[in-house]
Amino acid sequence: MSEPGLLDAPEADLVESQDLPWLVVVHNDPVNLMSYVAMVFRRIFGWTRERAERHMMEVHTKGRSVVWSGGREQAELYVQQLHSFLLLATLEKSS
């Protein structure tokens, strides 16, 4: 007979993995203007012009930028908001 609580381990792992920091990543695309991307960052994240432009340049030069890190639910909301502005964004688990 198994010990009590061992059957709950997969659920515990699932809850724990959802609490890990999640990354919101914006990827470069050939469609949006750099000024537009910076404006979207300012509007969604409330960033200064300098911070928004720094992340926009990272997207442009490196192909991607991690724009936010935190809980999964908020990360999903940010990805959805970025998509509503037609930016290419993904949600990734932090390693």
N, CA, C and O atoms as a printed pandas DataFrame, in Angstrom:
     atom_number atom_name residue_name chain_id  residue_number  x_coord  y_coord  z_coord
0              1         N          MET        A               1    0.841   -1.182    0.000
1              2        CA          MET        A               1    0.000    0.000    0.000
2              3         C          MET        A               1    0.882    1.240    0.000
3              4         O          MET        A               1    1.892    1.285    0.702
4              5         N          SER        A               2    0.502    2.258   -0.792
5              6        CA          SER        A               2    1.317    3.470   -0.877
6              7         C          SER        A               2    1.058    4.389    0.310
7              8         O          SER        A               2    0.034    4.298    0.987
8              9         N          GLU        A               3    2.003    5.260    0.531
9             10        CA          GLU        A               3    1.888    6.206    1.634
10            11         C          GLU        A               3    0.881    7.287    1.276
11            12         O          GLU        A               3    0.756    7.655    0.108
12            13         N          PRO        A               4    0.165    7.797    2.265
13            14        CA          PRO        A               4   -0.780    8.888    1.999
14            15         C          PRO        A               4   -0.053   10.111    1.440
15            16         O          PRO        A               4    1.050   10.447    1.871
16            17         N          GLY        A               5   -0.685   10.757    0.489
17            18        CA          GLY        A               5   -0.139   11.973   -0.081
18            19         C          GLY        A               5    0.700   11.761   -1.323
19            20         O          GLY        A               5    0.930   12.718   -2.062
20            21         N          LEU        A               6    1.168   10.545   -1.590
21            22        CA          LEU        A               6    1.990   10.320   -2.768
22            23         C          LEU        A               6    1.205   10.490   -4.054
23            24         O          LEU        A               6    1.771   10.897   -5.068
24            25         N          LEU        A               7   -0.075   10.190   -4.036
25            26        CA          LEU        A               7   -0.885   10.344   -5.242
26            27         C          LEU        A               7   -1.104   11.808   -5.594
27            28         O          LEU        A               7   -1.461   12.131   -6.727
28            29         N          ASP        A               8   -0.892   12.686   -4.633
29            30        CA          ASP        A               8   -1.093   14.117   -4.883
30            31         C          ASP        A               8    0.133   14.773   -5.526
31            32         O          ASP        A               8    0.057   15.931   -5.936
32            33         N          ALA        A               9    1.233   14.077   -5.619
33            34        CA          ALA        A               9    2.473   14.670   -6.118
34            35         C          ALA        A               9    2.340   15.269   -7.523
35            36         O          ALA        A               9    2.834   16.378   -7.724
36            37         N          PRO        A              10    1.705   14.615   -8.516
37            38        CA          PRO        A              10    1.602   15.237   -9.847
38            39         C          PRO        A              10    0.866   16.569   -9.815
39            40         O          PRO        A              10    1.261   17.505  -10.509
40            41         N          GLU        A              11   -0.197   16.671   -9.020
41            42        CA          GLU        A              11   -0.913   17.937   -8.910
42            43         C          GLU        A              11   -0.034   18.991   -8.270
43            44         O          GLU        A              11   -0.040   20.147   -8.693
44            45         N          ALA        A              12    0.715   18.607   -7.264
45            46        CA          ALA        A              12    1.621   19.545   -6.606
46            47         C          ALA        A              12    2.659   20.051   -7.594
47            48         O          ALA        A              12    2.988   21.237   -7.596
48            49         N          ASP        A              13    3.184   19.151   -8.446
49            50        CA          ASP        A              13    4.157   19.560   -9.457
50            51         C          ASP        A              13    3.535   20.537  -10.447
51            52         O          ASP        A              13    4.186   21.493  -10.868
52            53         N          LEU        A              14    2.278   20.303  -10.821
53            54        CA          LEU        A              14    1.593   21.177  -11.757
54            55         C          LEU        A              14    1.422   22.565  -11.165
55            56         O          LEU        A              14    1.701   23.562  -11.832
56            57         N          VAL        A              15    0.968   22.642   -9.924
57            58        CA          VAL        A              15    0.777   23.936   -9.276
58            59         C          VAL        A              15    2.111   24.646   -9.144
59            60         O          VAL        A              15    2.207   25.850   -9.380
60            61         N          GLU        A              16    3.143   23.899   -8.765
61            62        CA          GLU        A              16    4.464   24.496   -8.601
62            63         C          GLU        A              16    4.989   25.029   -9.936
63            64         O          GLU        A              16    5.566   26.116   -9.976
64            65         N          SER        A              17    4.800   24.284  -11.026
65            66        CA          SER        A              17    5.299   24.735  -12.322
66            67         C          SER        A              17    4.559   25.972  -12.813
67            68         O          SER        A              17    5.131   26.781  -13.544
68            69         N          GLN        A              18    3.297   26.133  -12.426
69            70        CA          GLN        A              18    2.554   27.326  -12.821
70            71         C          GLN        A              18    3.023   28.544  -12.043
71            72         O          GLN        A              18    2.865   29.671  -12.510
72            73         N          ASP        A              19    3.600   28.336  -10.859
73            74        CA          ASP        A              19    4.070   29.441  -10.047
74            75         C          ASP        A              19    5.477   29.886  -10.406
75            76         O          ASP        A              19    5.916   30.949   -9.967
76            77         N          LEU        A              20    6.195   29.089  -11.199
77            78        CA          LEU        A              20    7.529   29.489  -11.621
78            79         C          LEU        A              20    7.438   30.799  -12.382
79            80         O          LEU        A              20    6.403   31.097  -12.979
80            81         N          PRO        A              21    8.491   31.575  -12.370
81            82        CA          PRO        A              21    8.425   32.786  -13.202
82            83         C          PRO        A              21    8.239   32.426  -14.671
83            84         O          PRO        A              21    8.917   31.543  -15.198
84            85         N          TRP        A              22    7.329   33.108  -15.311
85            86        CA          TRP        A              22    7.078   32.958  -16.736
86            87         C          TRP        A              22    7.583   34.202  -17.432
87            88         O          TRP        A              22    7.517   35.301  -16.881
88            89         N          LEU        A              23    8.082   34.033  -18.633
89            90        CA          LEU        A              23    8.640   35.135  -19.393
90            91         C          LEU        A              23    7.712   35.523  -20.535
91            92         O          LEU        A              23    7.175   34.661  -21.231
92            93         N          VAL        A              24    7.528   36.805  -20.719
93            94        CA          VAL        A              24    6.828   37.322  -21.889
94            95         C          VAL        A              24    7.918   37.796  -22.840
95            96         O          VAL        A              24    8.701   38.688  -22.513
96            97         N          VAL        A              25    7.956   37.187  -24.023
97            98        CA          VAL        A              25    8.998   37.473  -25.004
98            99         C          VAL        A              25    8.355   38.077  -26.249
99           100         O          VAL        A              25    7.399   37.528  -26.797
100          101         N          VAL        A              26    8.887   39.205  -26.683
101          102        CA          VAL        A              26    8.442   39.817  -27.939
102          103         C          VAL        A              26    9.500   39.506  -28.989
103          104         O          VAL        A              26   10.697   39.666  -28.755
104          105         N          HIS        A              27    9.032   39.058  -30.153
105          106        CA          HIS        A              27    9.914   38.650  -31.244
106          107         C          HIS        A              27    9.866   39.671  -32.375
107          108         O          HIS        A              27    8.870   40.367  -32.570
108          109         N          ASN        A              28   10.966   39.739  -33.111
109          110        CA          ASN        A              28   11.044   40.647  -34.246
110          111         C          ASN        A              28   10.093   40.184  -35.355
111          112         O          ASN        A              28    9.867   38.987  -35.537
112          113         N          ASP        A              29    9.553   41.134  -36.073
113          114        CA          ASP        A              29    8.729   40.819  -37.242
114          115         C          ASP        A              29    9.021   41.860  -38.316
115          116         O          ASP        A              29    9.485   42.957  -38.002
116          117         N          PRO        A              30    8.758   41.534  -39.564
117          118        CA          PRO        A              30    9.064   42.466  -40.653
118          119         C          PRO        A              30    7.957   43.485  -40.914
119          120         O          PRO        A              30    8.030   44.237  -41.885
120          121         N          VAL        A              31    6.942   43.518  -40.067
121          122        CA          VAL        A              31    5.756   44.318  -40.357
122          123         C          VAL        A              31    5.705   45.630  -39.577
123          124         O          VAL        A              31    5.496   46.691  -40.166
124          125         N          ASN        A              32    5.893   45.568  -38.267
125          126        CA          ASN        A              32    5.672   46.739  -37.420
126          127         C          ASN        A              32    6.875   47.681  -37.397
127          128         O          ASN        A              32    8.028   47.249  -37.366
128          129         N          LEU        A              33    6.575   48.966  -37.413
129          130        CA          LEU        A              33    7.614   49.988  -37.303
130          131         C          LEU        A              33    8.188   49.990  -35.890
131          132         O          LEU        A              33    7.485   49.679  -34.928
132          133         N          MET        A              34    9.451   50.335  -35.769
133          134        CA          MET        A              34   10.090   50.367  -34.453
134          135         C          MET        A              34    9.399   51.361  -33.524
135          136         O          MET        A              34    9.243   51.086  -32.334
136          137         N          SER        A              35    8.987   52.501  -34.047
137          138        CA          SER        A              35    8.305   53.503  -33.220
138          139         C          SER        A              35    6.974   52.956  -32.694
139          140         O          SER        A              35    6.572   53.260  -31.571
140          141         N          TYR        A              36    6.300   52.155  -33.508
141          142        CA          TYR        A              36    5.038   51.550  -33.089
142          143         C          TYR        A              36    5.275   50.559  -31.953
143          144         O          TYR        A              36    4.527   50.545  -30.975
144          145         N          VAL        A              37    6.308   49.732  -32.077
145          146        CA          VAL        A              37    6.620   48.744  -31.037
146          147         C          VAL        A              37    6.922   49.456  -29.718
147          148         O          VAL        A              37    6.438   49.036  -28.667
148          149         N          ALA        A              38    7.706   50.513  -29.762
149          150        CA          ALA        A              38    8.022   51.276  -28.548
150          151         C          ALA        A              38    6.755   51.876  -27.945
151          152         O          ALA        A              38    6.584   51.874  -26.726
152          153         N          MET        A              39    5.873   52.387  -28.793
153          154        CA          MET        A              39    4.612   52.964  -28.297
154          155         C          MET        A              39    3.768   51.904  -27.602
155          156         O          MET        A              39    3.172   52.175  -26.560
156          157         N          VAL        A              40    3.711   50.695  -28.168
157          158        CA          VAL        A              40    2.942   49.609  -27.559
158          159         C          VAL        A              40    3.529   49.255  -26.189
159          160         O          VAL        A              40    2.781   49.068  -25.229
160          161         N          PHE        A              41    4.840   49.164  -26.091
161          162        CA          PHE        A              41    5.476   48.873  -24.808
162          163         C          PHE        A              41    5.115   49.937  -23.767
163          164         O          PHE        A              41    4.824   49.610  -22.617
164          165         N          ARG        A              42    5.136   51.184  -24.167
165          166        CA          ARG        A              42    4.793   52.270  -23.238
166          167         C          ARG        A              42    3.335   52.160  -22.788
167          168         O          ARG        A              42    3.022   52.360  -21.614
168          169         N          ARG        A              43    2.463   51.847  -23.717
169          170        CA          ARG        A              43    1.048   51.776  -23.389
170          171         C          ARG        A              43    0.727   50.574  -22.495
171          172         O          ARG        A              43   -0.010   50.713  -21.519
172          173         N          ILE        A              44    1.266   49.409  -22.815
173          174        CA          ILE        A              44    0.939   48.201  -22.050
174          175         C          ILE        A              44    1.642   48.169  -20.696
175          176         O          ILE        A              44    1.023   47.862  -19.678
176          177         N          PHE        A              45    2.939   48.488  -20.686
177          178        CA          PHE        A              45    3.726   48.344  -19.463
178          179         C          PHE        A              45    3.912   49.645  -18.691
179          180         O          PHE        A              45    4.405   49.627  -17.564
180          181         N          GLY        A              46    3.526   50.770  -19.280
181          182        CA          GLY        A              46    3.680   52.053  -18.611
182          183         C          GLY        A              46    5.133   52.497  -18.487
183          184         O          GLY        A              46    5.490   53.233  -17.566
184          185         N          TRP        A              47    5.966   52.046  -19.419
185          186        CA          TRP        A              47    7.392   52.335  -19.369
186          187         C          TRP        A              47    7.699   53.753  -19.836
187          188         O          TRP        A              47    6.895   54.402  -20.505
188          189         N          THR        A              48    8.887   54.208  -19.460
189          190        CA          THR        A              48    9.411   55.465  -19.990
190          191         C          THR        A              48    9.777   55.253  -21.461
191          192         O          THR        A              48    9.905   54.121  -21.927
192          193         N          ARG        A              49    9.939   56.344  -22.166
193          194        CA          ARG        A              49   10.343   56.265  -23.571
194          195         C          ARG        A              49   11.685   55.542  -23.708
195          196         O          ARG        A              49   11.866   54.725  -24.611
196          197         N          GLU        A              50   12.618   55.844  -22.812
197          198        CA          GLU        A              50   13.953   55.240  -22.881
198          199         C          GLU        A              50   13.896   53.727  -22.715
199          200         O          GLU        A              50   14.526   52.989  -23.472
200          201         N          ARG        A              51   13.146   53.271  -21.730
201          202        CA          ARG        A              51   13.046   51.822  -21.495
202          203         C          ARG        A              51   12.355   51.134  -22.667
203          204         O          ARG        A              51   12.798   50.080  -23.120
204          205         N          ALA        A              52   11.280   51.724  -23.153
205          206        CA          ALA        A              52   10.553   51.139  -24.291
206          207         C          ALA        A              52   11.457   51.055  -25.518
207          208         O          ALA        A              52   11.446   50.052  -26.232
208          209         N          GLU        A              53   12.238   52.102  -25.764
209          210        CA          GLU        A              53   13.121   52.097  -26.928
210          211         C          GLU        A              53   14.267   51.108  -26.759
211          212         O          GLU        A              53   14.714   50.512  -27.739
212          213         N          ARG        A              54   14.750   50.925  -25.535
213          214        CA          ARG        A              54   15.811   49.946  -25.286
214          215         C          ARG        A              54   15.327   48.535  -25.619
215          216         O          ARG        A              54   16.040   47.771  -26.271
216          217         N          HIS        A              55   14.115   48.188  -25.173
217          218        CA          HIS        A              55   13.567   46.860  -25.471
218          219         C          HIS        A              55   13.228   46.724  -26.957
219          220         O          HIS        A              55   13.414   45.658  -27.543
220          221         N          MET        A              56   12.735   47.796  -27.562
221          222        CA          MET        A              56   12.435   47.763  -28.994
222          223         C          MET        A              56   13.707   47.501  -29.797
223          224         O          MET        A              56   13.690   46.723  -30.750
224          225         N          MET        A              57   14.812   48.147  -29.415
225          226        CA          MET        A              57   16.084   47.936  -30.121
226          227         C          MET        A              57   16.609   46.517  -29.898
227          228         O          MET        A              57   17.231   45.936  -30.787
228          229         N          GLU        A              58   16.357   45.962  -28.711
229          230        CA          GLU        A              58   16.764   44.580  -28.458
230          231         C          GLU        A              58   15.987   43.626  -29.364
231          232         O          GLU        A              58   16.554   42.679  -29.910
232          233         N          VAL        A              59   14.705   43.877  -29.520
233          234        CA          VAL        A              59   13.892   43.070  -30.438
234          235         C          VAL        A              59   14.450   43.195  -31.855
235          236         O          VAL        A              59   14.601   42.200  -32.564
236          237         N          HIS        A              60   14.749   44.410  -32.250
237          238        CA          HIS        A              60   15.221   44.675  -33.615
238          239         C          HIS        A              60   16.590   44.056  -33.882
239          240         O          HIS        A              60   16.802   43.480  -34.948
240          241         N          THR        A              61   17.515   44.162  -32.945
241          242        CA          THR        A              61   18.890   43.709  -33.184
242          243         C          THR        A              61   19.126   42.253  -32.819
243          244         O          THR        A              61   19.905   41.568  -33.483
244          245         N          LYS        A              62   18.458   41.765  -31.759
245          246        CA          LYS        A              62   18.693   40.394  -31.308
246          247         C          LYS        A              62   17.574   39.434  -31.696
247          248         O          LYS        A              62   17.703   38.220  -31.540
248          249         N          GLY        A              63   16.471   39.991  -32.204
249          250        CA          GLY        A              63   15.367   39.148  -32.639
250          251         C          GLY        A              63   14.327   38.867  -31.572
251          252         O          GLY        A              63   13.264   38.318  -31.863
252          253         N          ARG        A              64   14.631   39.245  -30.330
253          254        CA          ARG        A              64   13.668   39.015  -29.244
254          255         C          ARG        A              64   14.091   39.807  -28.015
255          256         O          ARG        A              64   15.254   40.180  -27.860
256          257         N          SER        A              65   13.119   40.052  -27.151
257          258        CA          SER        A              65   13.388   40.721  -25.884
258          259         C          SER        A              65   12.418   40.194  -24.840
259          260         O          SER        A              65   11.218   40.080  -25.092
260          261         N          VAL        A              66   12.950   39.873  -23.663
261          262        CA          VAL        A              66   12.094   39.501  -22.538
262          263         C          VAL        A              66   11.582   40.806  -21.948
263          264         O          VAL        A              66   12.353   41.604  -21.415
264          265         N          VAL        A              67   10.274   41.016  -22.049
265          266        CA          VAL        A              67    9.701   42.287  -21.615
266          267         C          VAL        A              67    9.025   42.211  -20.253
267          268         O          VAL        A              67    8.685   43.241  -19.671
268          269         N          TRP        A              68    8.827   40.997  -19.741
269          270        CA          TRP        A              68    8.199   40.861  -18.429
270          271         C          TRP        A              68    8.463   39.467  -17.889
271          272         O          TRP        A              68    8.616   38.516  -18.655
272          273         N          SER        A              69    8.516   39.347  -16.571
273          274        CA          SER        A              69    8.702   38.062  -15.904
274          275         C          SER        A              69    7.841   38.048  -14.653
275          276         O          SER        A              69    7.810   39.018  -13.896
276          277         N          GLY        A              70    7.136   36.927  -14.442
277          278        CA          GLY        A              70    6.297   36.824  -13.250
278          279         C          GLY        A              70    5.337   35.665  -13.348
279          280         O          GLY        A              70    5.604   34.681  -14.037
280          281         N          GLY        A              71    4.208   35.782  -12.652
281          282        CA          GLY        A              71    3.214   34.722  -12.604
282          283         C          GLY        A              71    2.565   34.454  -13.952
283          284         O          GLY        A              71    2.468   35.337  -14.804
284          285         N          ARG        A              72    2.126   33.220  -14.121
285          286        CA          ARG        A              72    1.595   32.788  -15.416
286          287         C          ARG        A              72    0.352   33.562  -15.841
287          288         O          ARG        A              72    0.238   33.959  -17.001
288          289         N          GLU        A              73   -0.565   33.778  -14.932
289          290        CA          GLU        A              73   -1.818   34.434  -15.302
290          291         C          GLU        A              73   -1.575   35.846  -15.847
291          292         O          GLU        A              73   -2.150   36.224  -16.867
292          293         N          GLN        A              74   -0.726   36.624  -15.168
293          294        CA          GLN        A              74   -0.411   37.970  -15.637
294          295         C          GLN        A              74    0.368   37.912  -16.951
295          296         O          GLN        A              74    0.151   38.734  -17.842
296          297         N          ALA        A              75    1.272   36.942  -17.070
297          298        CA          ALA        A              75    2.045   36.782  -18.305
298          299         C          ALA        A              75    1.120   36.506  -19.487
299          300         O          ALA        A              75    1.301   37.071  -20.566
300          301         N          GLU        A              76    0.135   35.640  -19.285
301          302        CA          GLU        A              76   -0.831   35.338  -20.353
302          303         C          GLU        A              76   -1.599   36.581  -20.762
303          304         O          GLU        A              76   -1.873   36.785  -21.945
304          305         N          LEU        A              77   -1.948   37.411  -19.790
305          306        CA          LEU        A              77   -2.664   38.651  -20.087
306          307         C          LEU        A              77   -1.794   39.584  -20.933
307          308         O          LEU        A              77   -2.271   40.165  -21.907
308          309         N          TYR        A              78   -0.521   39.726  -20.561
309          310        CA          TYR        A              78    0.377   40.579  -21.337
310          311         C          TYR        A              78    0.543   40.060  -22.768
311          312         O          TYR        A              78    0.538   40.847  -23.714
312          313         N          VAL        A              79    0.689   38.758  -22.932
313          314        CA          VAL        A              79    0.816   38.193  -24.287
314          315         C          VAL        A              79   -0.441   38.508  -25.093
315          316         O          VAL        A              79   -0.356   38.895  -26.259
316          317         N          GLN        A              80   -1.589   38.344  -24.480
317          318        CA          GLN        A              80   -2.851   38.641  -25.169
318          319         C          GLN        A              80   -2.916   40.122  -25.563
319          320         O          GLN        A              80   -3.334   40.450  -26.673
320          321         N          GLN        A              81   -2.507   41.005  -24.663
321          322        CA          GLN        A              81   -2.518   42.436  -24.976
322          323         C          GLN        A              81   -1.550   42.753  -26.119
323          324         O          GLN        A              81   -1.891   43.518  -27.021
324          325         N          LEU        A              82   -0.363   42.177  -26.088
325          326        CA          LEU        A              82    0.605   42.398  -27.167
326          327         C          LEU        A              82    0.061   41.891  -28.500
327          328         O          LEU        A              82    0.251   42.532  -29.534
328          329         N          HIS        A              83   -0.613   40.743  -28.478
329          330        CA          HIS        A              83   -1.233   40.215  -29.701
330          331         C          HIS        A              83   -2.311   41.154  -30.215
331          332         O          HIS        A              83   -2.477   41.296  -31.427
332          333         N          SER        A              84   -3.052   41.803  -29.310
333          334        CA          SER        A              84   -4.114   42.707  -29.750
334          335         C          SER        A              84   -3.541   43.907  -30.513
335          336         O          SER        A              84   -4.244   44.537  -31.303
336          337         N          PHE        A              85   -2.259   44.218  -30.273
337          338        CA          PHE        A              85   -1.570   45.266  -31.026
338          339         C          PHE        A              85   -0.783   44.685  -32.202
339          340         O          PHE        A              85    0.011   45.378  -32.837
340          341         N          LEU        A              86   -1.018   43.408  -32.477
341          342        CA          LEU        A              86   -0.411   42.690  -33.602
342          343         C          LEU        A              86    1.104   42.510  -33.482
343          344         O          LEU        A              86    1.808   42.431  -34.489
344          345         N          LEU        A              87    1.596   42.446  -32.248
345          346        CA          LEU        A              87    2.998   42.118  -32.027
346          347         C          LEU        A              87    3.122   40.611  -31.824
347          348         O          LEU        A              87    2.214   39.963  -31.303
348          349         N          LEU        A              88    4.248   40.073  -32.240
349          350        CA          LEU        A              88    4.524   38.653  -32.089
350          351         C          LEU        A              88    5.124   38.430  -30.700
351          352         O          LEU        A              88    6.268   38.807  -30.449
352          353         N          ALA        A              89    4.357   37.820  -29.804
353          354        CA          ALA        A              89    4.803   37.611  -28.426
354          355         C          ALA        A              89    4.492   36.172  -28.017
355          356         O          ALA        A              89    3.506   35.579  -28.454
356          357         N          THR        A              90    5.361   35.634  -27.167
357          358        CA          THR        A              90    5.165   34.276  -26.662
358          359         C          THR        A              90    5.351   34.263  -25.153
359          360         O          THR        A              90    5.897   35.189  -24.553
360          361         N          LEU        A              91    4.879   33.184  -24.576
361          362        CA          LEU        A              91    5.006   32.914  -23.150
362          363         C          LEU        A              91    5.954   31.748  -22.993
363          364         O          LEU        A              91    5.759   30.706  -23.618
364          365         N          GLU        A              92    6.985   31.902  -22.163
365          366        CA          GLU        A              92    7.962   30.846  -21.954
366          367         C          GLU        A              92    8.192   30.626  -20.468
367          368         O          GLU        A              92    8.118   31.564  -19.674
368          369         N          LYS        A              93    8.469   29.389  -20.097
369          370        CA          LYS        A              93    8.853   29.090  -18.722
370          371         C          LYS        A              93   10.264   29.573  -18.481
371          372         O          LYS        A              93   11.147   29.420  -19.325
372          373         N          SER        A              94   10.460   30.154  -17.323
373          374        CA          SER        A              94   11.814   30.544  -16.945
374          375         C          SER        A              94   12.580   29.290  -16.555
375          376         O          SER        A              94   12.028   28.403  -15.904
376          377         N          SER        A              95   13.817   29.213  -16.937
377          378        CA          SER        A              95   14.583   27.990  -16.637
378          379         C          SER        A              95   15.248   28.028  -15.288
379          380         O          SER        A              95   15.923   27.072  -14.904
